[in-house]
Structures are given as C-alpha cells and as structure tokens.
C-alpha cells in the first residue's frame, strides 16, 4: 500500500461549534466539504494519517516530526478546554520519514518543552476526522513546516509517500492551511489586493490539479496576501508527485477576511503486475539479443513501474545473489539526449538488499530529484541508465589521497553532508570535486569539512535508450 489520498483543508477555530457559537453558520460550504473529506478519508481505511500544520513547532533549519507516543490537544486557547482530542503517534512511520530526510542532510526533531500539545491547525482537521475515523485505532503523525526552501518541503512530501511505500502502509495526508489573510478591510488583518489574487490562483491550481505550479508562485504575491498554508500545500504536492490522481476543489469561502479552501486529491489505482511478470520483462530484454546488466535492468524496471503505473516495483523473483544477498549504497542516474535527467542515491545501505536500494533510488531519481520535474511516460524510451554501487567510505587525511577519476568524495560538517561520484565529466581536479560536493551540502567554499573517499563500481551495460 502507499499514499491513498491527500486533502487540503483550512483550520479556523470557530468551525468547531463550541468555539464558533453560531458564527460557523457563515461557512456552511466549508463545513460540508470538511465532512466530505472526513467521509472519504474513512472510506480509505487508513493505517496512518499524516497532518502537516503551519502552527506546529517551526524550526528554521529542519522539520518538526511528532515523536511522543501520544499527543493531546484542546480548544482551551479559544475558551473551550472541554473540547479535547488524544491521538497515538505512529513512531515507526515518523522515523521512516526522518530517516529519508537525513539522507539529504535535513534535520528533524520533536517538540521543544512547552510546545507538546496539539496546535489548532491540527486539532481542527482531527475534530472532523474523529466523526468518521476511530482515532484510538488509527495513529496520526503531525509534521510542521520550516524555514527551509520550497524544494526541501517538496522533498519532505516525497519522503512521506516513500515511507508509506516502504512500510506498506495505507496513508492519508491532510495538508492543513488557510489561504490569504487579507481579503476584507474589516477582517482581522485588513485588505490587500494580493489577497483575493492569491486565493484565485490557489483555487485554480487545486481545481485543475496542477500542484507543481505551487513552486512557481510570485514571492511578492504570497507575501502581500499574508498566506498561511503554502508550505503545507507544497509538502502535499511533493507527496503526490509522480502519482496518478484526480483533483477536486470542494469549496472556497472567505467571509471573515481569511480564505478557506477545501480540496481533494484521490490517488487513482494503477494497473499492477506481479513480481514474476517483472522478472519475465527483464528476461525478455536479455533475449532481444543484447547483453544487459541485471542492476541496470532492475533500475529501468523500477523507473518504468513508477512512471507508467504509479507504483513501486516489487522485488522480482530469480534475481542474482549479488542483488538479493548483498547490501550497499547505490546511485541510479538517468540521462536523456546526453543530459542528466535525474540522479539520486544513498551513501550507505538503507534497505534489506541491494535490489531494494536500486528500486527505491530509481523511484527517487525519476520523481524526487529537486533539480528536475518528474519523468513523464513519453520520455521513457529516450532515457539511458547507469547504476553506481558504492564501496565503504574511508577517512581522508590529506588531499593526496583523493583522485577524482578513481574515488568519489564525501564532505561533512555537523548536519551538512554532500557526496560527489567519481569520474564525472568536467570534474578534473581534487579541488573541483571538493568544491562541488560542498556546494551540494550547502556549505561555504571555505568551510571546514571532514573528508571521506569511496570507490564505485559503475554498471552501464544495457542501459542505452530504446530510441535516440
């Protein structure tokens, strides 16, 4: 199983009747849409609900991910302490997301002391979900936003979807976020022309399902609108990236000067094939009269499965022991017409076997490389593949121990870590190699860094494109 659906929802405290005391009648369409979201979420029979919240603890250089066994919250801040909710946290799921972030040198942490209670942007969605979902049985993972880049928020969404795949967990994602706070002169935040403009843009994006456009919004428009939920919606967009889904704007209202939008994104079921069928496909490639490296064949099969069918490839049967009985870090690289199209990998093994490492890194190279949009089905025949299997990193005491043609390099300092593979075109000197690795790690050129080297076995046989 994997991500089943994602829903964008607002979080006005007054939508809870005990807080609104009748004011909630002015947003009846929002309430009806929220109830529809709750009904759909329950119909998916989720095993975990992930909620991204703009009002969870916010860190400048990392993400909050709830890590306590239980979380509690109430509407006490809004005069109604009797309105309470308690949820269990899915700690293995939370750790799987955090582990994926660590591979990109993005830190995560739990709540600081004094901020352990559920925030209202989490409480409001849970208030509606509790009407249809048994929250004593279905755990919740609460995740905050950060001061990091749009690309890092997108990557967090991809990490959530990948955790659901790896753990074989039925997951529903709730992206909590209001829209503009500048819709009316008599509203709590006043009026700005960017307010209704921003809300119209978001409504159009939600209606058409063009979620990647969230990453291209004009910064001045967003700032002028005093938006709340954009980063939450970017996480949602990252989670849905590469998956086939339908989009529906269920409601939009703004009577109090704040925009409330409810949208549903239902992941469509893709055709499935068995592990045996996949193994047959790999054998057929071999029988077409050309040699093909099984590592390269597996990378190609992984990419084509996620791009064509929207699913992570199961480990095929009858793979050689090199793939099933060995663990190692690996990079999957894609090129199109001679240009890089995606490259994602792991420095050290994170999966039970090299086969799983290649499959998941193939998925990431095709759909999660922040430098490129996700690979489209019409590109598959034009892609070439290579798989680099990494040896164990070795500490480096002097620059004389490096050779950019033979060794890859790892630079690290604190949470920052960057890697560059060996024998890359245009990387001819040790200093070039270190400088690029530092840049990838987000380090300054003159920043001190620990150096490590590693050797690579590059697999390319059979990885050429079907059509030039």
VEXLUM-672078 format. One line per field, with one value per residue (C-alpha): residue number from 1; x, y, z. Coordinates in Angstrom, 1 decimal. Example, Ala and Ser with C-alpha at 12.3 -4.5 7.8 and 13.67 -1.06 7.14 Angstrom:
! residues 2
lumke	1|2;
X	12.3|13.7;
Y	-4.5|-1.1;
Z	7.8|7.1;
//
This chain:
! residues 468
lumke	1|2|3|4|5|6|7|8|9|10|11|12|13|14|15|16|17|18|19|20|21|22|23|24|25|26|27|28|29|30|31|32|33|34|35|36|37|38|39|40|41|42|43|44|45|46|47|48|49|50|51|52|53|54|55|56|57|58|59|60|61|62|63|64|65|66|67|68|69|70|71|72|73|74|75|76|77|78|79|80|81|82|83|84|85|86|87|88|89|90|91|92|93|94|95|96|97|98|99|100|101|102|103|104|105|106|107|108|109|110|111|112|113|114|115|116|117|118|119|120|121|122|123|124|125|126|127|128|129|130|131|132|133|134|135|136|137|138|139|140|141|142|143|144|145|146|147|148|149|150|151|152|153|154|155|156|157|158|159|160|161|162|163|164|165|166|167|168|169|170|171|172|173|174|175|176|177|178|179|180|181|182|183|184|185|186|187|188|189|190|191|192|193|194|195|196|197|198|199|200|201|202|203|204|205|206|207|208|209|210|211|212|213|214|215|216|217|218|219|220|221|222|223|224|225|226|227|228|229|230|231|232|233|234|235|236|237|238|239|240|241|242|243|244|245|246|247|248|249|250|251|252|253|254|255|256|257|258|259|260|261|262|263|264|265|266|267|268|269|270|271|272|273|274|275|276|277|278|279|280|281|282|283|284|285|286|287|288|289|290|291|292|293|294|295|296|297|298|299|300|301|302|303|304|305|306|307|308|309|310|311|312|313|314|315|316|317|318|319|320|321|322|323|324|325|326|327|328|329|330|331|332|333|334|335|336|337|338|339|340|341|342|343|344|345|346|347|348|349|350|351|352|353|354|355|356|357|358|359|360|361|362|363|364|365|366|367|368|369|370|371|372|373|374|375|376|377|378|379|380|381|382|383|384|385|386|387|388|389|390|391|392|393|394|395|396|397|398|399|400|401|402|403|404|405|406|407|408|409|410|411|412|413|414|415|416|417|418|419|420|421|422|423|424|425|426|427|428|429|430|431|432|433|434|435|436|437|438|439|440|441|442|443|444|445|446|447|448|449|450|451|452|453|454|455|456|457|458|459|460|461|462|463|464|465|466|467|468;
X	0.0|1.0|-0.4|-4.1|-5.3|-4.4|-6.7|-6.1|-8.1|-8.3|-8.2|-10.5|-11.1|-14.6|-15.6|-15.8|-19.3|-18.3|-15.9|-18.0|-21.2|-23.2|-20.6|-19.7|-23.0|-21.4|-19.0|-21.6|-19.9|-16.6|-18.2|-20.0|-16.7|-14.8|-17.4|-17.0|-13.2|-13.7|-16.1|-13.6|-10.7|-12.6|-13.5|-9.8|-9.5|-6.1|-3.5|-1.9|-3.0|-0.3|-1.2|1.1|0.5|1.6|1.1|3.1|6.6|8.5|12.3|14.5|16.7|14.7|11.3|9.2|8.0|6.0|7.9|6.0|3.8|0.7|-0.4|-3.1|-4.8|-7.8|-9.5|-8.5|-6.8|-10.2|-12.2|-13.3|-11.0|-13.6|-13.1|-10.2|-8.6|-5.9|-4.1|-1.4|1.7|3.0|6.6|8.0|6.4|7.7|11.2|11.0|10.3|13.0|15.5|14.8|15.3|18.7|19.9|19.5|21.2|17.9|17.5|14.2|13.2|10.3|8.6|10.5|9.5|6.2|5.0|4.0|0.2|-1.6|-1.9|-5.2|-4.3|-4.0|-6.9|-9.5|-8.9|-8.9|-12.2|-13.8|-11.9|-12.9|-16.5|-15.7|-12.4|-11.6|-8.6|-8.0|-7.1|-5.6|-2.4|-1.5|1.8|2.0|4.6|5.5|6.8|10.2|12.4|13.9|13.4|10.4|12.5|13.0|9.3|8.7|11.3|9.5|6.3|8.2|9.7|6.1|5.0|8.1|7.7|4.1|5.5|8.4|6.3|3.4|1.0|-2.3|-1.7|-3.9|-2.3|-4.0|-2.4|-3.7|-3.5|-5.6|-5.2|-4.9|-5.5|-6.0|-9.4|-11.5|-10.9|-12.9|-11.2|-8.7|-5.7|-7.2|-7.2|-4.6|-5.2|-2.8|-5.2|-8.0|-5.5|-3.6|-6.7|-7.9|-4.5|-4.6|-8.2|-7.4|-4.3|-6.4|-9.3|-7.0|-4.6|-1.6|0.2|3.7|2.7|2.8|6.5|6.5|4.3|5.5|7.0|5.6|2.1|2.5|3.9|1.3|-1.5|-0.2|-0.8|-0.7|-0.7|1.5|4.4|1.9|0.4|4.0|4.6|1.3|2.4|5.7|3.8|1.6|4.4|4.7|1.3|-1.8|-4.5|-7.8|-8.3|-11.4|-12.0|-14.7|-15.3|-13.9|-15.2|-13.8|-16.5|-14.2|-11.4|-9.4|-9.6|-10.8|-10.3|-11.0|-9.6|-9.4|-6.7|-7.5|-4.7|-6.0|-5.4|-2.9|-2.6|-0.5|1.8|3.4|7.0|7.0|5.8|8.5|11.2|9.8|10.2|13.8|14.5|12.8|15.2|18.1|16.6|16.4|20.0|21.9|23.8|22.1|23.5|20.8|21.4|20.7|17.7|16.3|16.8|15.0|12.1|11.8|11.6|9.1|6.9|6.7|6.3|3.9|1.9|2.4|3.6|6.9|8.2|8.2|11.5|11.4|11.9|15.0|17.4|21.1|22.5|24.6|21.2|19.4|22.1|24.2|23.6|25.3|24.7|23.9|23.1|20.8|21.5|19.2|20.3|18.1|19.7|23.1|21.9|21.4|17.7|17.9|20.4|19.6|21.3|22.4|25.8|25.4|22.8|19.3|17.4|17.5|19.2|20.9|17.9|15.6|18.2|18.2|14.4|13.9|16.7|15.3|11.9|13.6|15.8|12.7|10.3|12.2|15.3|14.6|16.5|14.1|10.4|9.2|9.9|6.9|5.8|6.7|10.3|10.9|12.1|14.7|16.3|19.7|20.6|23.6|23.9|26.8|27.4|29.4|32.2|32.7|33.8|37.3|38.6|41.0|43.9|45.4|44.3|47.0|44.7|42.0|41.7|38.5|38.8|39.1|37.4|34.2|34.3|32.1|32.3|30.5|30.2|27.6|24.2|25.6|26.8|27.5|28.7|30.1|30.6|34.0|34.9|32.4|32.7|34.2|35.4|39.2|40.8|40.5|39.6|36.8|35.5|35.5|34.0|31.1|30.5|30.5|28.0|25.7|26.0|25.0|28.5|30.5|33.6|36.0|34.0|36.0|34.8|35.6|36.6|36.0|36.6|35.0|35.3|32.5|31.6|29.6|27.1|26.0|25.7|22.2|21.3|21.2|17.9|15.5|15.2|17.7;
Y	0.0|3.6|7.1|6.8|10.4|13.9|16.7|20.4|21.9|25.1|25.4|28.3|27.6|28.9|26.0|24.0|24.8|25.2|28.0|29.5|29.7|30.1|32.0|28.8|29.0|31.6|28.9|26.2|25.2|24.7|22.5|20.4|20.0|19.1|16.4|15.0|14.9|13.0|10.6|9.9|9.6|6.9|5.1|4.6|2.7|4.4|2.8|6.2|9.8|12.4|16.0|18.9|22.0|25.7|26.0|23.0|23.9|25.6|25.3|27.5|24.7|21.5|19.9|19.1|15.5|14.3|11.7|11.2|8.0|10.1|13.7|15.7|18.9|21.1|24.3|25.9|28.8|29.6|29.4|25.8|23.5|20.7|20.2|17.7|15.1|12.5|10.6|7.9|8.7|6.2|6.3|3.8|5.9|9.1|7.6|6.4|9.9|11.4|8.8|9.8|13.5|12.6|11.2|14.7|16.2|17.7|17.5|16.8|17.0|16.6|19.4|21.6|21.8|23.7|23.0|19.4|20.0|19.7|23.0|24.3|23.7|20.0|19.9|21.3|18.5|15.9|17.3|16.4|13.1|11.9|11.9|9.1|7.6|5.7|7.8|5.4|2.8|4.9|6.7|10.2|11.7|15.5|17.4|21.1|23.5|25.1|28.0|25.7|26.0|25.1|22.2|20.8|21.0|19.1|16.5|16.1|15.2|12.7|11.3|10.8|9.0|6.9|5.9|4.7|2.6|1.1|0.3|-0.9|1.3|2.8|6.5|9.6|13.0|16.1|19.4|22.0|25.6|28.7|30.8|34.6|36.6|39.9|39.5|42.2|45.7|44.8|41.5|40.8|41.5|44.1|44.1|43.9|43.3|40.4|38.6|37.7|37.3|34.7|32.8|32.8|31.3|28.6|27.8|27.3|25.2|23.0|22.7|21.7|19.6|21.5|21.2|21.7|25.4|26.0|26.1|28.9|31.4|35.0|35.7|39.2|37.9|35.4|37.9|40.5|38.0|37.0|33.4|30.7|27.2|27.4|25.3|22.8|22.5|22.2|19.2|17.7|18.4|16.5|13.6|13.3|13.9|11.0|9.5|9.5|11.4|13.2|16.8|18.5|21.8|21.0|24.5|28.0|30.7|33.9|35.7|36.6|38.0|34.8|32.3|28.8|26.2|22.5|20.3|16.6|14.7|11.0|8.7|6.5|2.8|1.8|-1.5|-3.9|-6.6|-9.4|-9.9|-12.9|-10.7|-8.1|-10.9|-12.0|-8.5|-8.4|-11.8|-10.6|-7.7|-10.2|-12.4|-9.5|-10.2|-7.8|-8.1|-6.3|-5.9|-7.1|-4.0|-1.7|-3.8|-3.5|0.3|0.6|-1.6|0.4|3.7|2.4|1.0|4.2|6.4|4.2|2.6|4.9|2.1|0.9|-2.2|-5.3|-7.1|-9.6|-13.3|-15.1|-12.1|-13.0|-13.2|-10.0|-8.2|-10.1|-11.2|-8.0|-4.6|-1.5|2.2|2.9|5.7|5.5|8.0|8.9|10.7|12.0|13.0|13.1|15.4|14.5|13.8|12.6|11.1|10.0|7.6|6.5|6.8|3.7|0.9|1.7|-1.3|-5.0|-5.7|-4.0|-4.8|-2.8|0.0|0.2|0.1|2.9|5.0|4.5|5.8|8.8|9.6|9.6|11.5|13.2|14.8|18.5|19.7|18.2|17.6|14.1|11.9|11.6|8.4|9.8|10.2|6.6|5.3|8.1|7.5|5.9|4.3|3.7|2.3|3.1|0.7|2.4|0.8|1.6|5.2|5.7|8.7|11.0|12.6|14.6|15.8|13.5|10.5|11.8|11.2|12.5|9.8|6.9|8.0|9.7|12.2|12.8|16.2|16.6|19.2|18.8|18.0|19.0|16.2|16.2|13.5|13.5|10.4|9.8|10.1|12.8|14.9|18.3|17.4|17.1|18.2|17.3|20.9|20.9|17.7|19.1|22.4|20.8|18.4|21.3|23.2|20.1|20.0|23.7|24.5|27.7|27.1|27.9|26.0|23.2|19.8|16.2|14.3|10.7|8.8|5.8|3.6|2.9|0.0|1.6|-0.6|0.7|-2.4|-2.5|1.0|2.7|4.4|2.4|5.4|8.2;
Z	0.0|-0.2|-0.2|-1.0|-0.9|0.1|1.3|1.6|4.5|6.5|10.2|11.6|15.3|15.0|12.7|16.0|17.2|20.8|19.7|16.9|18.9|15.7|13.6|11.9|10.0|7.8|6.4|5.8|2.5|4.2|6.9|4.3|2.4|5.5|6.3|2.8|3.3|6.6|4.9|2.1|4.5|6.5|3.3|2.5|5.8|6.6|8.8|9.4|9.0|8.4|9.1|8.1|10.1|9.9|13.6|14.8|16.1|13.3|13.0|10.8|9.5|10.0|10.4|13.4|13.4|16.4|18.3|21.5|21.9|22.3|21.6|23.3|22.4|23.2|22.3|25.7|23.9|22.4|25.6|25.3|27.3|27.3|23.6|23.7|21.5|22.1|19.3|19.1|17.1|14.6|15.6|13.1|10.3|11.8|12.0|8.4|7.2|9.4|8.1|4.5|5.4|7.0|3.6|2.3|5.5|6.6|10.4|12.2|15.8|18.2|20.1|22.4|26.1|26.5|22.9|23.2|22.8|19.5|17.8|16.5|12.8|13.7|16.1|13.6|11.0|13.7|15.0|11.7|11.2|14.6|13.4|10.9|11.8|15.1|16.2|19.0|16.4|13.6|14.6|13.5|12.5|13.0|10.9|11.0|8.3|8.4|7.2|4.6|0.8|-1.3|-2.6|0.9|1.6|-1.6|-0.6|2.8|0.9|-1.2|2.0|3.4|0.3|0.2|3.9|3.1|0.2|2.2|5.3|3.1|5.0|3.9|4.3|4.1|4.1|5.4|4.4|6.9|5.8|5.4|2.3|2.3|5.5|3.5|1.9|3.7|5.1|8.2|8.6|11.4|9.1|6.7|2.9|0.3|-3.5|-3.4|-1.0|-3.5|-6.3|-4.3|-3.4|-7.0|-8.1|-5.5|-6.2|-9.9|-9.1|-6.8|-9.3|-12.1|-10.0|-11.3|-7.9|-9.3|-10.0|-6.3|-6.5|-9.2|-7.4|-7.2|-3.8|-3.7|-4.3|-1.5|1.0|0.1|0.6|4.1|3.2|5.7|4.1|1.0|2.5|3.8|0.3|-1.2|1.1|-0.3|-3.8|-3.2|-1.8|-4.8|-7.3|-9.8|-8.8|-10.9|-9.1|-9.6|-8.3|-7.0|-5.3|-2.9|-1.5|-1.2|1.2|2.9|4.8|7.7|5.7|5.6|2.7|3.4|0.7|0.8|-2.0|-2.5|-4.4|-4.8|-5.9|-8.8|-8.7|-11.3|-13.1|-11.2|-12.3|-10.3|-9.4|-11.8|-14.7|-13.9|-14.0|-17.3|-18.7|-17.6|-19.2|-22.4|-22.5|-22.3|-25.1|-27.5|-28.4|-26.3|-23.1|-20.1|-16.6|-14.1|-11.9|-14.9|-15.9|-12.4|-12.4|-15.7|-14.5|-11.3|-13.2|-15.7|-13.0|-11.0|-14.1|-16.1|-13.3|-10.3|-8.1|-6.5|-8.2|-6.0|-5.8|-8.8|-8.3|-9.5|-9.2|-8.9|-5.3|-5.9|-5.7|-3.1|-0.6|-0.6|1.0|-0.3|-1.1|-4.7|-7.1|-10.0|-12.8|-15.7|-18.8|-21.8|-25.1|-23.3|-20.5|-16.8|-16.1|-12.5|-10.1|-6.5|-4.3|-0.8|0.6|2.8|2.6|3.9|2.6|3.3|-0.1|-3.0|-5.1|-2.8|-2.8|-6.6|-6.8|-4.4|-5.7|-9.2|-8.0|-6.4|-9.5|-11.7|-9.4|-6.5|-7.8|-6.9|-10.0|-12.4|-12.9|-12.6|-15.6|-18.0|-19.7|-23.1|-22.0|-21.0|-24.4|-24.5|-21.1|-20.6|-17.2|-15.0|-11.5|-9.3|-6.3|-3.6|-1.5|2.2|2.8|4.1|6.1|4.2|6.0|3.0|-0.4|-1.9|-1.0|-3.4|-7.1|-8.9|-11.5|-9.1|-5.9|-5.0|-2.1|0.9|2.7|6.1|8.8|11.5|9.8|6.4|4.1|0.4|-2.0|-5.5|-7.6|-9.3|-13.0|-13.8|-17.0|-16.2|-12.7|-13.3|-10.1|-6.4|-5.6|-8.2|-6.7|-3.1|-4.1|-5.9|-3.0|-0.6|-2.8|-2.8|1.0|1.4|2.8|2.1|-0.1|2.8|5.5|7.2|6.3|7.2|4.0|3.1|-0.1|-1.6|-4.7|-7.1|-9.5|-12.3|-14.2|-17.7|-19.9|-21.5|-20.2|-23.5|-24.6|-26.7|-29.1|-29.5;
//
